[in-house]
Amino acid sequence: MRSSILLIYTGGTIGMKEESERSGLVPFDFSGIINEVPELSRFACKIDSYTFDPLIDSSDVEPGLWQKLAILIKEKYDLYDGFVILHGTDTMAYSASALSFMLENLAKPVIFTGSQLPIGRTRTDGRENLVSAIEIASAKDKKGRARVPEVAIYFNSQLFRGNRSTKVNSVAFDAFRSPNCLPLAEAGIDIKYNTSVIRRPEPDAPFSIHTDLDTRVSILKIHPGITPQVVRNILCGPETRAVIIETYGSGNAISKDWFVSIVHEAVSKDNKIIINVTQCLSGEVNMNLYATGKALANEGVISGGDMTTEAALGKLFFLMGKTSDNNAVKQALQTNLRGEI
C-alpha cells in the first residue's frame, strides 16, 4: 500500500515563483505540485496539499500558527502517513521546537522544510529540499513503521531533530545546524538513517495534541555593559512568568552583587521560572564549573543543559500551558521530554 503525504504550505520563500516580469514573485498553487516538481511523480506515494489562507511571513509567525498546525495534523492524522510543512526559514526552528512538544506520542513524520531561493528560480534549493523531505516523510521500515516519527527540519541534505535545530546562516543553503545532536538522516546517493538517534513513541500510546500555551516568557541576553534597570525590568516584570537567560560559555553571568540580588528577588519573592542556556552554538550549561554559574544555581536558576533557546522557549510555552504551578514547571524543565536535552 502506497504512502500518503499531506503537504502543508504556511508561507515562505519556497512557495514563490515568478509569474511574469511585471508581477514578480507570487505564491503558486500547490495542488499542481507534480507539474511544478515532476520528480515527485516517481514516488509511490499520494501527495495532497493544504495551503494556509492568508499565507504567513516567517517573521510574523506567532503561537496561533502552531495551534492551527497541531489541530490540522490531529484532524488529518489517520488519513496520512506523514506531513511536510513548508515554512519560512527565519522562525522555522521556533515552530519545529514548539510542535515537538505540542504533539504527544507522535508516530508519524512531521517535517519542516523551506528554501533560501524561491522554488521557481533556476538555482533554487527548494526543489531538493521538498523532494527529499517528502521521500523521508513517506519512508517506512521493514515493520511498516515510519522511519522518522519525529518533528524534524530537512535542509541541505540533512534531517535535524526540530528542537535541536537553529538557523545559522541567512544566505547559504546550509541555513540550519544541530550542533549538539547528530542528524536524524543524511541524504546522498541514498538516504542514510541514524536509527540510534531517532526517537520512537511509547508502544500503543495514543496520539494527542496540546494547544494550551502560556507565552509569558522573556529572553535576557547577558552582555557587557548591561544595566541593573534592564535586568530588573526583564526578570521582575509583572507580566513575565518565566525568563530564559542566555549566558556566556558554560553558563556564566555577571558576578556583581546587584545582578545576583535581582535574580534572588525574581526567584525567591516572585517565584519566577528562570532557565540558563548558553549563547554558544555548541556545548552546554554547567553551573558547577565556575563561581558565577554556582551563584545562579544557588538562587534557584535552572540549567538548560544543551537546549537551544528555541527549544527552551517552546518547552516553557508548553509546560506553562499545562499547569499554573511554577514549581512543577521547574521540575519538568529538567526532564528530557522530546530529545531536546
SULSUL-V494425 format. One record per residue. NEAR is the number of other C-alpha atoms within 12 Angstrom. D_LAST is the distance of its C-alpha to the last C-alpha in whole Angstrom. Layout:
# SULSUL-V494425
[[NEAR & D_LAST] [NEAR & D_LAST]]
This chain:
# SULSUL-V494425
[[10 & 36] [16 & 35] [28 & 32] [32 & 32] [39 & 29] [39 & 29] [45 & 29] [40 & 28] [40 & 29] [40 & 28] [39 & 30] [40 & 29] [36 & 31] [40 & 30] [45 & 33] [35 & 35] [27 & 39] [21 & 42] [16 & 45] [10 & 47] [9 & 48] [8 & 49] [11 & 46] [14 & 43] [21 & 40] [22 & 40] [30 & 37] [27 & 38] [25 & 39] [29 & 36] [20 & 38] [18 & 40] [31 & 37] [23 & 39] [14 & 41] [23 & 39] [28 & 37] [15 & 39] [18 & 37] [27 & 35] [18 & 38] [14 & 38] [23 & 35] [17 & 36] [26 & 34] [27 & 35] [35 & 34] [28 & 34] [27 & 33] [28 & 32] [28 & 33] [25 & 32] [14 & 35] [14 & 35] [26 & 33] [27 & 30] [27 & 29] [26 & 26] [18 & 26] [21 & 28] [28 & 25] [22 & 24] [29 & 22] [20 & 25] [33 & 25] [36 & 22] [26 & 24] [25 & 26] [41 & 24] [35 & 22] [21 & 26] [29 & 27] [39 & 25] [29 & 26] [16 & 30] [24 & 29] [27 & 27] [19 & 30] [19 & 32] [30 & 29] [39 & 27] [45 & 25] [50 & 24] [44 & 24] [46 & 24] [50 & 26] [46 & 24] [39 & 25] [44 & 23] [31 & 23] [39 & 20] [47 & 19] [44 & 15] [40 & 16] [50 & 17] [50 & 15] [44 & 12] [50 & 14] [51 & 16] [49 & 13] [44 & 13] [42 & 17] [39 & 17] [29 & 17] [28 & 18] [38 & 18] [36 & 20] [42 & 21] [50 & 20] [49 & 20] [52 & 20] [52 & 20] [54 & 23] [47 & 25] [43 & 27] [35 & 28] [30 & 32] [32 & 34] [33 & 34] [30 & 38] [22 & 38] [12 & 39] [14 & 36] [25 & 34] [31 & 30] [38 & 30] [37 & 32] [32 & 30] [41 & 26] [44 & 28] [38 & 30] [38 & 27] [44 & 24] [46 & 27] [41 & 28] [48 & 24] [47 & 24] [38 & 27] [33 & 26] [25 & 26] [15 & 26] [8 & 29] [8 & 28] [16 & 29] [22 & 25] [33 & 23] [34 & 21] [45 & 18] [38 & 18] [45 & 15] [52 & 15] [51 & 15] [57 & 17] [53 & 20] [49 & 22] [32 & 24] [35 & 24] [36 & 20] [47 & 18] [48 & 14] [46 & 11] [49 & 12] [48 & 9] [43 & 8] [49 & 12] [39 & 14] [34 & 18] [23 & 20] [16 & 23] [17 & 26] [15 & 28] [18 & 27] [27 & 26] [28 & 23] [33 & 22] [39 & 18] [34 & 16] [36 & 12] [23 & 12] [25 & 9] [30 & 9] [23 & 13] [34 & 15] [38 & 15] [37 & 19] [25 & 21] [25 & 25] [14 & 28] [8 & 31] [12 & 29] [22 & 25] [21 & 23] [27 & 20] [21 & 18] [19 & 18] [15 & 16] [23 & 13] [28 & 14] [30 & 13] [26 & 16] [26 & 17] [14 & 18] [12 & 22] [10 & 24] [12 & 22] [16 & 24] [24 & 22] [22 & 22] [29 & 21] [31 & 20] [32 & 22] [27 & 23] [30 & 21] [29 & 21] [28 & 21] [28 & 22] [35 & 20] [32 & 21] [32 & 19] [33 & 21] [30 & 20] [28 & 22] [17 & 25] [12 & 28] [11 & 31] [19 & 29] [19 & 31] [22 & 31] [15 & 32] [20 & 29] [31 & 27] [25 & 29] [21 & 29] [31 & 25] [41 & 24] [33 & 27] [24 & 28] [19 & 29] [17 & 28] [27 & 24] [35 & 22] [43 & 19] [41 & 18] [42 & 15] [39 & 17] [37 & 16] [37 & 17] [30 & 19] [26 & 17] [30 & 15] [41 & 15] [36 & 19] [38 & 21] [32 & 25] [23 & 27] [18 & 30] [15 & 31] [19 & 31] [27 & 27] [31 & 26] [24 & 29] [32 & 28] [42 & 24] [27 & 26] [24 & 28] [31 & 25] [30 & 23] [21 & 26] [17 & 29] [22 & 27] [28 & 24] [38 & 22] [47 & 18] [47 & 17] [49 & 13] [47 & 13] [44 & 11] [35 & 13] [31 & 16] [25 & 15] [28 & 14] [24 & 13] [23 & 11] [31 & 10] [37 & 11] [30 & 13] [32 & 16] [20 & 18] [17 & 19] [20 & 22] [20 & 24] [27 & 23] [33 & 19] [26 & 20] [28 & 23] [39 & 20] [29 & 18] [20 & 22] [29 & 22] [28 & 19] [45 & 17] [39 & 13] [40 & 11] [43 & 8] [35 & 7] [37 & 6] [48 & 6] [45 & 9] [41 & 12] [39 & 12] [43 & 9] [53 & 10] [44 & 13] [45 & 13] [47 & 11] [46 & 14] [42 & 16] [38 & 16] [39 & 15] [35 & 18] [26 & 20] [23 & 20] [19 & 21] [23 & 23] [17 & 22] [24 & 20] [25 & 20] [19 & 18] [30 & 16] [32 & 15] [24 & 14] [26 & 12] [37 & 10] [28 & 9] [21 & 8] [20 & 6] [29 & 8] [40 & 8] [33 & 6] [39 & 4] [28 & 0]]
